[in-house]
Amino acid sequence: MEPEIRVAQEHELPDVRRCYDRNEYRGPIEDGDVVLVAVADDDVVAAVRLVDKYDCLTLRGMFMDAHYRRQGLGTRMLHAFADLIGDRACWLVCYADLPAFYGQIGFEPVADEDAPEYLQERAAAYREEHGPQVIMRRPGR
């Protein structure tokens, strides 16, 4: 059965945290985050958050369980995320091998100095811990 993609309900946030923990993602789920999930057999198997902070939208924490990777679920989630943000601009920081993936919905790499300061700082911290990172922006429409 193909996982269902939808916005998580409040009572599902502990399940999202467990999915993140399984995928070694430590980012917090904060009040105001909109969390998109993929659910299979009543289990959250993937999640991504839409964060509205510092007067801009940011895609954060897109992770999925290994068993569901390379099956098109990430692309389905990405397109559902695009529907969620609609015509609004959005930012993200990703691993250097993922710009083409996020480019599917209009994200484009930007120079660090063209990004909001908090994303520049986040990208620098991620680079120290995880290696090469790219800041990307999806322009508003």
The first five atom37 places (N, CA, C, CB, O) and aatype in JSON, in Angstrom:
{
  "aatype": [12, 6, 14, 6, 9, 1, 19, 0, 5, 6, 8, 6, 10, 14, 3, 19, 1, 1, 4, 18, 3, 1, 2, 6, 18, 1, 7, 14, 9, 6, 3, 7, 3, 19, 19, 10, 19, 0, 19, 0, 3, 3, 3, 19, 19, 0, 0, 19, 1, 10, 19, 3, 11, 18, 3, 4, 10, 16, 10, 1, 7, 12, 13, 12, 3, 0, 8, 18, 1, 1, 5, 7, 10, 7, 16, 1, 12, 10, 8, 0, 13, 0, 3, 10, 9, 7, 3, 1, 0, 4, 17, 10, 19, 4, 18, 0, 3, 10, 14, 0, 13, 18, 7, 5, 9, 7, 13, 6, 14, 19, 0, 3, 6, 3, 0, 14, 6, 18, 10, 5, 6, 1, 0, 0, 0, 18, 1, 6, 6, 8, 7, 14, 5, 19, 9, 12, 1, 1, 14, 7, 1],
  "atom_mask": [
    [1, 1, 1, 1, 1],
    [1, 1, 1, 1, 1],
    [1, 1, 1, 1, 1],
    [1, 1, 1, 1, 1],
    [1, 1, 1, 1, 1],
    [1, 1, 1, 1, 1],
    [1, 1, 1, 1, 1],
    [1, 1, 1, 1, 1],
    [1, 1, 1, 1, 1],
    [1, 1, 1, 1, 1],
    [1, 1, 1, 1, 1],
    [1, 1, 1, 1, 1],
    [1, 1, 1, 1, 1],
    [1, 1, 1, 1, 1],
    [1, 1, 1, 1, 1],
    [1, 1, 1, 1, 1],
    [1, 1, 1, 1, 1],
    [1, 1, 1, 1, 1],
    [1, 1, 1, 1, 1],
    [1, 1, 1, 1, 1],
    [1, 1, 1, 1, 1],
    [1, 1, 1, 1, 1],
    [1, 1, 1, 1, 1],
    [1, 1, 1, 1, 1],
    [1, 1, 1, 1, 1],
    [1, 1, 1, 1, 1],
    [1, 1, 1, 0, 1],
    [1, 1, 1, 1, 1],
    [1, 1, 1, 1, 1],
    [1, 1, 1, 1, 1],
    [1, 1, 1, 1, 1],
    [1, 1, 1, 0, 1],
    [1, 1, 1, 1, 1],
    [1, 1, 1, 1, 1],
    [1, 1, 1, 1, 1],
    [1, 1, 1, 1, 1],
    [1, 1, 1, 1, 1],
    [1, 1, 1, 1, 1],
    [1, 1, 1, 1, 1],
    [1, 1, 1, 1, 1],
    [1, 1, 1, 1, 1],
    [1, 1, 1, 1, 1],
    [1, 1, 1, 1, 1],
    [1, 1, 1, 1, 1],
    [1, 1, 1, 1, 1],
    [1, 1, 1, 1, 1],
    [1, 1, 1, 1, 1],
    [1, 1, 1, 1, 1],
    [1, 1, 1, 1, 1],
    [1, 1, 1, 1, 1],
    [1, 1, 1, 1, 1],
    [1, 1, 1, 1, 1],
    [1, 1, 1, 1, 1],
    [1, 1, 1, 1, 1],
    [1, 1, 1, 1, 1],
    [1, 1, 1, 1, 1],
    [1, 1, 1, 1, 1],
    [1, 1, 1, 1, 1],
    [1, 1, 1, 1, 1],
    [1, 1, 1, 1, 1],
    [1, 1, 1, 0, 1],
    [1, 1, 1, 1, 1],
    [1, 1, 1, 1, 1],
    [1, 1, 1, 1, 1],
    [1, 1, 1, 1, 1],
    [1, 1, 1, 1, 1],
    [1, 1, 1, 1, 1],
    [1, 1, 1, 1, 1],
    [1, 1, 1, 1, 1],
    [1, 1, 1, 1, 1],
    [1, 1, 1, 1, 1],
    [1, 1, 1, 0, 1],
    [1, 1, 1, 1, 1],
    [1, 1, 1, 0, 1],
    [1, 1, 1, 1, 1],
    [1, 1, 1, 1, 1],
    [1, 1, 1, 1, 1],
    [1, 1, 1, 1, 1],
    [1, 1, 1, 1, 1],
    [1, 1, 1, 1, 1],
    [1, 1, 1, 1, 1],
    [1, 1, 1, 1, 1],
    [1, 1, 1, 1, 1],
    [1, 1, 1, 1, 1],
    [1, 1, 1, 1, 1],
    [1, 1, 1, 0, 1],
    [1, 1, 1, 1, 1],
    [1, 1, 1, 1, 1],
    [1, 1, 1, 1, 1],
    [1, 1, 1, 1, 1],
    [1, 1, 1, 1, 1],
    [1, 1, 1, 1, 1],
    [1, 1, 1, 1, 1],
    [1, 1, 1, 1, 1],
    [1, 1, 1, 1, 1],
    [1, 1, 1, 1, 1],
    [1, 1, 1, 1, 1],
    [1, 1, 1, 1, 1],
    [1, 1, 1, 1, 1],
    [1, 1, 1, 1, 1],
    [1, 1, 1, 1, 1],
    [1, 1, 1, 1, 1],
    [1, 1, 1, 0, 1],
    [1, 1, 1, 1, 1],
    [1, 1, 1, 1, 1],
    [1, 1, 1, 0, 1],
    [1, 1, 1, 1, 1],
    [1, 1, 1, 1, 1],
    [1, 1, 1, 1, 1],
    [1, 1, 1, 1, 1],
    [1, 1, 1, 1, 1],
    [1, 1, 1, 1, 1],
    [1, 1, 1, 1, 1],
    [1, 1, 1, 1, 1],
    [1, 1, 1, 1, 1],
    [1, 1, 1, 1, 1],
    [1, 1, 1, 1, 1],
    [1, 1, 1, 1, 1],
    [1, 1, 1, 1, 1],
    [1, 1, 1, 1, 1],
    [1, 1, 1, 1, 1],
    [1, 1, 1, 1, 1],
    [1, 1, 1, 1, 1],
    [1, 1, 1, 1, 1],
    [1, 1, 1, 1, 1],
    [1, 1, 1, 1, 1],
    [1, 1, 1, 1, 1],
    [1, 1, 1, 1, 1],
    [1, 1, 1, 1, 1],
    [1, 1, 1, 1, 1],
    [1, 1, 1, 0, 1],
    [1, 1, 1, 1, 1],
    [1, 1, 1, 1, 1],
    [1, 1, 1, 1, 1],
    [1, 1, 1, 1, 1],
    [1, 1, 1, 1, 1],
    [1, 1, 1, 1, 1],
    [1, 1, 1, 1, 1],
    [1, 1, 1, 1, 1],
    [1, 1, 1, 0, 1],
    [1, 1, 1, 1, 1]
  ],
  "atom_positions": [
    [[0.83, -1.18, 0.0], [0.0, 0.0, 0.0], [0.87, 1.25, 0.0], [-0.94, -0.01, 1.2], [1.84, 1.34, 0.76]],
    [[0.54, 2.21, -0.85], [1.3, 3.44, -0.98], [1.01, 4.37, 0.2], [0.98, 4.14, -2.32], [-0.15, 4.54, 0.57]],
    [[2.04, 4.98, 0.79], [1.8, 5.87, 1.92], [0.91, 7.05, 1.54], [3.13, 6.39, 2.47], [0.97, 7.56, 0.43]],
    [[0.08, 7.46, 2.49], [-0.78, 8.63, 2.32], [-0.01, 9.86, 2.75], [-2.1, 8.48, 3.14], [0.64, 9.86, 3.8]],
    [[-0.07, 10.91, 1.95], [0.6, 12.17, 2.27], [-0.47, 13.18, 2.69], [1.44, 12.7, 1.04], [-1.46, 13.4, 1.99]],
    [[-0.23, 13.81, 3.87], [-1.19, 14.78, 4.39], [-0.53, 15.62, 5.47], [-2.45, 14.07, 4.93], [0.57, 15.32, 5.94]],
    [[-1.22, 16.67, 5.87], [-0.75, 17.5, 6.97], [-1.0, 16.74, 8.27], [-1.47, 18.9, 6.99], [-2.08, 16.2, 8.5]],
    [[0.02, 16.7, 9.12], [-0.09, 15.99, 10.4], [-1.03, 16.73, 11.35], [1.3, 15.84, 11.05], [-1.11, 17.96, 11.33]],
    [[-1.71, 15.96, 12.15], [-2.54, 16.5, 13.22], [-1.68, 16.61, 14.48], [-3.81, 15.59, 13.46], [-0.65, 15.95, 14.61]],
    [[-2.12, 17.44, 15.4], [-1.38, 17.67, 16.64], [-1.03, 16.37, 17.36], [-2.19, 18.56, 17.58], [0.1, 16.21, 17.84]],
    [[-1.98, 15.44, 17.42], [-1.73, 14.19, 18.15], [-0.71, 13.29, 17.45], [-3.04, 13.43, 18.33], [-0.24, 12.32, 18.04]],
    [[-0.36, 13.6, 16.19], [0.62, 12.8, 15.46], [2.05, 13.31, 15.6], [0.26, 12.76, 14.0], [2.99, 12.66, 15.14]],
    [[2.23, 14.46, 16.23], [3.57, 15.03, 16.33], [4.56, 14.12, 17.07], [3.5, 16.36, 17.03], [5.73, 14.1, 16.69]],
    [[4.16, 13.38, 18.1], [5.12, 12.42, 18.68], [5.55, 11.35, 17.67], [4.5, 11.74, 19.9], [6.7, 10.89, 17.72]],
    [[4.67, 10.95, 16.76], [5.03, 9.99, 15.72], [6.02, 10.62, 14.73], [3.76, 9.5, 14.97], [6.93, 9.95, 14.24]],
    [[5.84, 11.9, 14.44], [6.78, 12.61, 13.58], [8.15, 12.64, 14.25], [6.29, 14.06, 13.27], [9.17, 12.4, 13.6]],
    [[8.18, 12.94, 15.54], [9.45, 12.98, 16.28], [10.15, 11.62, 16.22], [9.2, 13.39, 17.76], [11.36, 11.55, 16.07]],
    [[9.37, 10.53, 16.34], [9.97, 9.19, 16.27], [10.56, 8.94, 14.88], [8.92, 8.1, 16.6], [11.63, 8.35, 14.75]],
    [[9.86, 9.39, 13.84], [10.39, 9.26, 12.47], [11.7, 10.03, 12.35], [9.36, 9.77, 11.42], [12.68, 9.53, 11.81]],
    [[11.7, 11.26, 12.85], [12.93, 12.06, 12.82], [14.05, 11.38, 13.61], [12.67, 13.47, 13.38], [15.19, 11.33, 13.15]],
    [[13.73, 10.86, 14.77], [14.74, 10.17, 15.57], [15.33, 8.97, 14.84], [14.15, 9.73, 16.91], [16.54, 8.75, 14.87]],
    [[14.46, 8.19, 14.18], [14.95, 7.04, 13.4], [15.92, 7.47, 12.3], [13.77, 6.27, 12.79], [16.81, 6.72, 11.92]],
    [[15.72, 8.68, 11.81], [16.55, 9.19, 10.72], [17.64, 10.14, 11.2], [15.68, 9.9, 9.72], [18.27, 10.85, 10.41]],
    [[17.86, 10.14, 12.53], [18.92, 10.91, 13.18], [18.84, 12.41, 12.9], [20.26, 10.4, 12.74], [19.86, 13.08, 12.76]],
    [[17.62, 12.91, 12.83], [17.39, 14.34, 12.66], [16.99, 14.93, 14.0], [16.31, 14.62, 11.58], [16.03, 14.49, 14.62]],
    [[17.74, 15.93, 14.44], [17.53, 16.5, 15.77], [16.73, 17.81, 15.77], [18.85, 16.73, 16.42], [16.45, 18.35, 16.84]],
    [[16.38, 18.32, 14.6], [15.67, 19.6, 14.54], [14.35, 19.54, 15.3], [0.0, 0.0, 0.0], [13.66, 18.52, 15.28]],
    [[14.0, 20.63, 15.96], [12.77, 20.64, 16.75], [11.52, 20.82, 15.89], [12.83, 21.76, 17.79], [11.57, 21.39, 14.8]],
    [[10.41, 20.32, 16.39], [9.1, 20.63, 15.82], [8.54, 21.71, 16.74], [8.15, 19.34, 15.73], [8.3, 21.47, 17.92]],
    [[8.33, 22.9, 16.18], [7.93, 24.04, 17.0], [6.49, 24.43, 16.75], [8.84, 25.22, 16.73], [5.92, 24.12, 15.7]],
    [[5.91, 25.13, 17.72], [4.57, 25.67, 17.54], [4.55, 26.51, 16.27], [4.13, 26.52, 18.77], [5.46, 27.3, 16.03]],
    [[3.54, 26.33, 15.46], [3.42, 27.08, 14.22], [3.94, 26.35, 13.01], [0.0, 0.0, 0.0], [3.6, 26.7, 11.88]],
    [[4.79, 25.32, 13.21], [5.25, 24.54, 12.07], [4.08, 23.79, 11.46], [6.37, 23.55, 12.49], [3.23, 23.26, 12.18]],
    [[4.04, 23.74, 10.14], [3.08, 22.89, 9.44], [3.88, 21.67, 9.0], [2.39, 23.63, 8.2], [4.87, 21.79, 8.28]],
    [[3.45, 20.49, 9.44], [4.21, 19.28, 9.19], [3.44, 18.41, 8.19], [4.46, 18.5, 10.51], [2.3, 18.01, 8.42]],
    [[4.11, 18.13, 7.08], [3.55, 17.25, 6.07], [4.14, 15.86, 6.33], [3.88, 17.76, 4.6], [5.35, 15.72, 6.5]],
    [[3.29, 14.85, 6.35], [3.75, 13.49, 6.65], [3.32, 12.52, 5.57], [3.21, 13.04, 8.01], [2.37, 12.76, 4.82]],
    [[4.04, 11.41, 5.51], [3.62, 10.24, 4.74], [3.36, 9.15, 5.78], [4.71, 9.79, 3.66], [4.21, 8.86, 6.62]],
    [[2.17, 8.56, 5.7], [1.75, 7.57, 6.69], [1.48, 6.25, 5.98], [0.48, 8.06, 7.46], [0.75, 6.19, 4.99]],
    [[2.09, 5.18, 6.5], [1.86, 3.82, 6.0], [1.59, 2.93, 7.19], [3.09, 3.3, 5.17], [2.34, 2.93, 8.17]],
    [[0.52, 2.17, 7.12], [0.15, 1.27, 8.21], [0.13, 1.98, 9.56], [1.12, 0.09, 8.27], [0.65, 1.48, 10.55]],
    [[-0.48, 3.16, 9.59], [-0.61, 3.98, 10.8], [0.72, 4.43, 11.39], [-1.37, 3.22, 11.84], [0.78, 4.79, 12.57]],
    [[1.78, 4.43, 10.58], [3.1, 4.85, 11.06], [3.59, 6.0, 10.17], [4.11, 3.66, 11.05], [3.5, 5.91, 8.95]],
    [[4.11, 7.07, 10.79], [4.71, 8.16, 10.03], [6.06, 7.66, 9.51], [4.87, 9.45, 10.91], [6.96, 7.35, 10.29]],
    [[6.19, 7.59, 8.19], [7.41, 7.07, 7.57], [8.23, 8.15, 6.9], [7.07, 6.0, 6.56], [9.36, 7.91, 6.47]],
    [[7.67, 9.37, 6.81], [8.39, 10.5, 6.23], [7.74, 11.78, 6.73], [8.4, 10.44, 4.67], [6.55, 11.82, 7.04]],
    [[8.55, 12.85, 6.78], [8.03, 14.13, 7.24], [8.86, 15.27, 6.66], [8.02, 14.2, 8.77], [10.04, 15.11, 6.35]],
    [[8.21, 16.41, 6.52], [8.88, 17.66, 6.14], [8.08, 18.78, 6.78], [8.97, 17.83, 4.56], [6.86, 18.7, 6.89]],
    [[8.79, 19.83, 7.21], [8.12, 20.93, 7.9], [8.17, 22.21, 7.1], [8.75, 21.15, 9.26], [9.17, 22.52, 6.45]],
    [[7.09, 22.97, 7.15], [7.04, 24.32, 6.63], [7.12, 25.24, 7.84], [5.72, 24.59, 5.77], [6.22, 25.26, 8.68]],
    [[8.21, 25.99, 7.93], [8.48, 26.85, 9.07], [8.36, 28.31, 8.63], [9.89, 26.56, 9.66], [8.97, 28.72, 7.65]],
    [[7.57, 29.07, 9.36], [7.41, 30.5, 9.1], [8.09, 31.24, 10.24], [5.89, 30.9, 8.98], [7.53, 31.4, 11.32]],
    [[9.31, 31.7, 9.96], [10.13, 32.32, 11.0], [10.97, 33.43, 10.35], [11.03, 31.26, 11.72], [11.38, 33.3, 9.2]],
    [[11.22, 34.48, 11.08], [12.03, 35.59, 10.58], [11.45, 36.17, 9.29], [13.47, 35.13, 10.34], [12.18, 36.58, 8.39]],
    [[10.13, 36.2, 9.21], [9.42, 36.78, 8.06], [9.7, 36.07, 6.75], [9.79, 38.22, 7.92], [9.61, 36.68, 5.68]],
    [[10.02, 34.79, 6.81], [10.13, 34.02, 5.56], [9.8, 32.55, 5.82], [11.55, 34.16, 4.95], [9.96, 32.05, 6.94]],
    [[9.35, 31.9, 4.78], [9.03, 30.48, 4.86], [10.27, 29.67, 4.56], [7.89, 30.1, 3.88], [11.07, 30.03, 3.7]],
    [[10.43, 28.55, 5.28], [11.57, 27.68, 5.09], [11.11, 26.22, 5.11], [12.63, 27.92, 6.16], [10.34, 25.82, 5.98]],
    [[11.59, 25.45, 4.15], [11.42, 24.0, 4.17], [12.49, 23.46, 5.1], [11.51, 23.36, 2.71], [13.68, 23.76, 4.94]],
    [[12.07, 22.65, 6.09], [13.03, 22.08, 7.03], [12.71, 20.61, 7.28], [13.03, 22.87, 8.35], [11.56, 20.19, 7.22]],
    [[13.74, 19.87, 7.57], [13.6, 18.51, 8.08], [12.88, 17.54, 7.17], [0.0, 0.0, 0.0], [11.96, 16.85, 7.61]],
    [[13.28, 17.46, 5.9], [12.67, 16.47, 5.01], [13.45, 15.17, 5.14], [12.65, 16.97, 3.52], [14.58, 15.04, 4.66]],
    [[12.81, 14.2, 5.8], [13.44, 12.9, 6.04], [12.42, 11.79, 5.86], [14.05, 12.83, 7.47], [11.22, 11.99, 6.06]],
    [[12.92, 10.62, 5.46], [12.04, 9.46, 5.35], [12.81, 8.2, 5.72], [11.44, 9.33, 3.92], [14.03, 8.13, 5.59]],
    [[12.05, 7.22, 6.19], [12.65, 5.95, 6.56], [13.3, 5.31, 5.34], [11.59, 5.01, 7.18], [12.79, 5.42, 4.22]],
    [[14.43, 4.65, 5.56], [15.23, 4.08, 4.48], [14.42, 3.16, 3.56], [16.4, 3.32, 5.05], [14.62, 3.16, 2.35]],
    [[13.52, 2.39, 4.12], [12.73, 1.44, 3.34], [11.9, 2.12, 2.26], [11.81, 0.64, 4.26], [11.56, 1.49, 1.26]],
    [[11.56, 3.4, 2.44], [10.7, 4.11, 1.51], [11.46, 5.0, 0.52], [9.73, 4.96, 2.28], [10.86, 5.64, -0.34]],
    [[12.79, 5.04, 0.64], [13.58, 5.87, -0.26], [13.69, 5.24, -1.65], [14.98, 6.09, 0.31], [13.57, 4.03, -1.82]],
    [[13.91, 6.1, -2.62], [14.12, 5.69, -4.02], [12.91, 4.99, -4.64], [15.32, 4.77, -4.12], [13.04, 4.13, -5.51]],
    [[11.71, 5.38, -4.15], [10.47, 4.81, -4.68], [9.51, 5.89, -5.16], [9.8, 3.95, -3.62], [8.36, 5.6, -5.49]],
    [[9.97, 7.13, -5.19], [9.13, 8.23, -5.64], [8.37, 8.95, -4.53], [0.0, 0.0, 0.0], [7.7, 9.95, -4.79]],
    [[8.47, 8.45, -3.31], [7.75, 9.09, -2.21], [8.27, 10.5, -1.94], [7.85, 8.23, -0.95], [7.48, 11.41, -1.68]],
    [[9.57, 10.68, -1.99], [10.14, 12.01, -1.77], [9.63, 13.02, -2.79], [0.0, 0.0, 0.0], [9.31, 14.15, -2.44]],
    [[9.54, 12.6, -4.04], [9.03, 13.48, -5.09], [7.55, 13.8, -4.85], [9.22, 12.84, -6.49], [7.13, 14.94, -5.02]],
    [[6.78, 12.79, -4.46], [5.37, 13.03, -4.14], [5.24, 14.01, -2.97], [4.66, 11.7, -3.8], [4.39, 14.91, -3.0]],
    [[6.08, 13.84, -1.96], [6.02, 14.75, -0.81], [6.43, 16.16, -1.22], [6.94, 14.25, 0.33], [5.83, 17.14, -0.77]],
    [[7.44, 16.26, -2.07], [7.9, 17.56, -2.53], [6.79, 18.31, -3.27], [9.14, 17.4, -3.43], [6.6, 19.51, -3.07]],
    [[6.07, 17.61, -4.13], [4.97, 18.25, -4.86], [3.81, 18.62, -3.93], [4.47, 17.32, -5.98], [3.15, 19.64, -4.13]],
    [[3.56, 17.81, -2.92], [2.54, 18.15, -1.92], [2.99, 19.39, -1.13], [2.28, 16.95, -0.96], [2.18, 20.23, -0.77]],
    [[4.29, 19.48, -0.87], [4.84, 20.64, -0.18], [4.65, 21.89, -1.04], [6.34, 20.43, 0.15], [4.3, 22.95, -0.52]],
    [[4.87, 21.77, -2.35], [4.68, 22.89, -3.26], [3.23, 23.38, -3.19], [5.04, 22.49, -4.71], [2.97, 24.58, -3.2]],
    [[2.29, 22.44, -3.13], [0.88, 22.82, -3.0], [0.65, 23.57, -1.69], [-0.03, 21.57, -3.06], [-0.15, 24.51, -1.64]],
    [[1.35, 23.16, -0.64], [1.2, 23.78, 0.67], [1.69, 25.23, 0.67], [1.98, 22.97, 1.72], [1.05, 26.1, 1.27]],
    [[2.81, 25.5, 0.0], [3.33, 26.87, 0.0], [2.67, 27.75, -1.05], [4.84, 26.86, -0.22], [2.72, 28.98, -0.97]],
    [[2.04, 27.14, -2.04], [1.33, 27.91, -3.04], [2.22, 28.89, -3.77], [0.0, 0.0, 0.0], [3.27, 28.52, -4.28]],
    [[1.8, 30.15, -3.82], [2.51, 31.18, -4.56], [3.57, 31.91, -3.72], [1.53, 32.18, -5.1], [4.21, 32.84, -4.21]],
    [[3.75, 31.49, -2.49], [4.68, 32.19, -1.6], [6.12, 31.75, -1.86], [4.31, 31.93, -0.13], [6.38, 30.62, -2.28]],
    [[7.05, 32.67, -1.59], [8.47, 32.35, -1.68], [8.84, 31.44, -0.51], [9.35, 33.65, -1.68], [8.2, 31.48, 0.54]],
    [[9.88, 30.62, -0.7], [10.31, 29.69, 0.35], [11.81, 29.44, 0.19], [9.52, 28.34, 0.28], [12.34, 29.51, -0.92]],
    [[12.48, 29.17, 1.29], [13.92, 28.91, 1.34], [14.19, 27.52, 1.88], [14.64, 29.97, 2.21], [13.32, 26.9, 2.49]],
    [[15.4, 27.03, 1.65], [15.87, 25.79, 2.28], [17.38, 25.73, 2.25], [15.27, 24.56, 1.58], [18.03, 26.44, 1.48]],
    [[17.93, 24.88, 3.1], [19.35, 24.53, 3.07], [19.39, 23.02, 2.87], [20.12, 24.97, 4.4], [18.73, 22.28, 3.6]],
    [[20.17, 22.57, 1.87], [20.2, 21.13, 1.59], [21.63, 20.65, 1.32], [19.3, 20.8, 0.4], [22.54, 21.45, 1.09]],
    [[21.79, 19.34, 1.35], [23.06, 18.74, 0.97], [23.38, 19.11, -0.48], [23.03, 17.21, 1.15], [22.48, 19.3, -1.29]],
    [[24.66, 19.19, -0.79], [25.11, 19.66, -2.1], [24.69, 18.76, -3.26], [26.6, 19.78, -2.1], [24.75, 19.17, -4.41]],
    [[24.26, 17.54, -2.96], [23.84, 16.64, -4.05], [22.34, 16.69, -4.3], [24.26, 15.2, -3.74], [21.82, 15.89, -5.08]],
    [[21.61, 17.61, -3.65], [20.15, 17.62, -3.76], [19.51, 18.8, -4.52], [19.59, 17.6, -2.42], [18.28, 18.82, -4.63]],
    [[20.25, 19.77, -5.04], [19.58, 20.86, -5.75], [18.68, 20.42, -6.9], [20.61, 21.8, -6.29], [17.61, 21.01, -7.1]],
    [[19.05, 19.42, -7.65], [18.19, 18.98, -8.76], [16.87, 18.42, -8.22], [18.91, 17.9, -9.62], [15.81, 18.62, -8.83]],
    [[16.92, 17.73, -7.09], [15.7, 17.19, -6.48], [14.76, 18.34, -6.13], [16.04, 16.36, -5.22], [13.59, 18.33, -6.53]],
    [[15.25, 19.32, -5.37], [14.41, 20.44, -4.96], [14.06, 21.36, -6.13], [15.1, 21.24, -3.87], [13.06, 22.07, -6.1]],
    [[14.89, 21.34, -7.16], [14.61, 22.12, -8.36], [13.34, 21.67, -9.07], [0.0, 0.0, 0.0], [12.78, 22.43, -9.86]],
    [[12.88, 20.45, -8.8], [11.64, 19.95, -9.42], [10.45, 20.87, -9.16], [11.34, 18.56, -8.9], [9.51, 20.91, -9.96]],
    [[10.48, 21.59, -8.03], [9.35, 22.48, -7.72], [9.78, 23.95, -7.72], [8.75, 22.12, -6.36], [9.12, 24.8, -7.12]],
    [[10.88, 24.25, -8.4], [11.26, 25.64, -8.61], [12.28, 26.22, -7.66], [0.0, 0.0, 0.0], [12.56, 27.42, -7.75]],
    [[12.85, 25.43, -6.75], [13.92, 25.96, -5.91], [15.17, 26.13, -6.76], [14.2, 25.01, -4.7], [15.48, 25.3, -7.61]],
    [[15.88, 27.24, -6.52], [17.1, 27.55, -7.24], [18.21, 27.88, -6.25], [16.88, 28.73, -8.22], [17.96, 28.54, -5.24]],
    [[19.44, 27.42, -6.52], [20.55, 27.78, -5.63], [20.78, 29.29, -5.63], [21.84, 27.04, -6.06], [20.64, 29.96, -6.65]],
    [[21.14, 29.81, -4.47], [21.5, 31.22, -4.34], [22.83, 31.32, -3.61], [20.39, 32.02, -3.58], [23.2, 30.42, -2.84]],
    [[23.54, 32.4, -3.85], [24.78, 32.67, -3.12], [24.43, 32.92, -1.65], [25.55, 33.88, -3.73], [23.4, 33.51, -1.34]],
    [[25.29, 32.46, -0.77], [25.04, 32.65, 0.66], [24.7, 34.1, 0.99], [26.24, 32.2, 1.47], [23.78, 34.37, 1.76]],
    [[25.46, 35.03, 0.42], [25.26, 36.44, 0.77], [23.9, 36.99, 0.32], [26.36, 37.27, 0.17], [23.49, 38.06, 0.76]],
    [[23.21, 36.26, -0.55], [21.88, 36.68, -1.0], [20.75, 36.08, -0.16], [21.68, 36.3, -2.46], [19.58, 36.34, -0.42]],
    [[21.11, 35.29, 0.82], [20.12, 34.62, 1.68], [19.95, 35.39, 2.99], [20.55, 33.15, 1.97], [20.83, 36.17, 3.38]],
    [[18.82, 35.18, 3.66], [18.66, 35.8, 4.99], [19.79, 35.37, 5.92], [17.28, 35.41, 5.6], [20.32, 34.26, 5.82]],
    [[20.14, 36.25, 6.81], [21.28, 36.0, 7.71], [21.14, 34.71, 8.5], [21.44, 37.16, 8.68], [22.11, 33.97, 8.67]],
    [[19.92, 34.42, 8.98], [19.76, 33.2, 9.78], [20.03, 31.94, 8.95], [18.36, 33.14, 10.38], [20.51, 30.94, 9.49]],
    [[19.74, 31.99, 7.65], [20.03, 30.83, 6.8], [21.53, 30.74, 6.5], [19.24, 30.91, 5.47], [22.06, 29.64, 6.38]],
    [[22.19, 31.86, 6.37], [23.64, 31.85, 6.19], [24.3, 31.19, 7.39], [24.18, 33.3, 5.99], [25.21, 30.37, 7.25]],
    [[23.83, 31.55, 8.59], [24.39, 30.96, 9.82], [24.08, 29.47, 9.89], [23.83, 31.69, 11.06], [24.94, 28.67, 10.26]],
    [[22.85, 29.11, 9.55], [22.45, 27.7, 9.58], [23.3, 26.88, 8.6], [20.95, 27.55, 9.25], [23.79, 25.8, 8.94]],
    [[23.46, 27.4, 7.38], [24.26, 26.7, 6.37], [25.7, 26.53, 6.84], [24.22, 27.47, 5.03], [26.29, 25.46, 6.64]],
    [[26.27, 27.56, 7.45], [27.64, 27.46, 7.95], [27.75, 26.38, 9.03], [28.11, 28.81, 8.52], [28.7, 25.6, 9.03]],
    [[26.79, 26.33, 9.94], [26.8, 25.31, 11.0], [26.63, 23.92, 10.39], [25.68, 25.58, 12.04], [27.32, 22.98, 10.8]],
    [[25.72, 23.76, 9.43], [25.52, 22.47, 8.78], [26.79, 22.02, 8.05], [24.34, 22.53, 7.8], [27.13, 20.84, 8.07]],
    [[27.47, 22.96, 7.41], [28.7, 22.61, 6.69], [29.76, 22.05, 7.64], [29.26, 23.83, 5.96], [30.45, 21.09, 7.32]],
    [[29.86, 22.66, 8.82], [30.83, 22.16, 9.8], [30.51, 20.74, 10.24], [30.87, 23.08, 11.03], [31.41, 19.92, 10.43]],
    [[29.22, 20.45, 10.39], [28.8, 19.15, 10.91], [28.61, 18.09, 9.82], [27.52, 19.3, 11.68], [28.91, 16.92, 10.04]],
    [[28.11, 18.51, 8.64], [27.68, 17.54, 7.63], [28.37, 17.67, 6.28], [26.23, 17.65, 7.43], [28.11, 16.84, 5.4]],
    [[29.22, 18.67, 6.07], [29.86, 18.84, 4.78], [29.12, 19.83, 3.9], [0.0, 0.0, 0.0], [28.31, 20.62, 4.39]],
    [[29.39, 19.79, 2.59], [28.86, 20.79, 1.67], [27.33, 20.92, 1.7], [29.29, 20.47, 0.27], [26.61, 19.93, 1.7]],
    [[26.87, 22.17, 1.72], [25.44, 22.5, 1.76], [25.17, 23.6, 0.74], [25.0, 22.95, 3.19], [26.07, 24.36, 0.38]],
    [[23.94, 23.69, 0.29], [23.52, 24.71, -0.67], [22.27, 25.4, -0.1], [23.23, 24.08, -2.09], [21.36, 24.75, 0.4]],
    [[22.26, 26.73, -0.2], [21.06, 27.48, 0.14], [20.26, 27.64, -1.15], [21.41, 28.87, 0.78], [20.81, 27.98, -2.19]],
    [[18.95, 27.4, -1.06], [18.1, 27.5, -2.23], [16.86, 28.34, -1.91], [17.69, 26.09, -2.72], [16.42, 28.44, -0.77]],
    [[16.32, 28.94, -2.96], [15.11, 29.76, -2.81], [14.14, 29.43, -3.93], [15.44, 31.28, -2.8], [14.54, 29.26, -5.08]],
    [[12.9, 29.33, -3.57], [11.82, 29.21, -4.55], [11.13, 30.56, -4.57], [10.8, 28.03, -4.2], [10.51, 30.96, -3.58]],
    [[11.24, 31.27, -5.69], [10.63, 32.61, -5.73], [9.11, 32.54, -5.59], [11.0, 33.31, -7.03], [8.48, 31.55, -5.98]],
    [[8.55, 33.59, -5.05], [7.1, 33.69, -5.01], [6.59, 33.86, -6.44], [0.0, 0.0, 0.0], [7.32, 34.31, -7.33]],
    [[5.35, 33.52, -6.64], [4.81, 33.61, -8.0], [3.71, 34.63, -8.09], [4.29, 32.28, -8.47], [3.15, 34.83, -9.17]]
  ]
}
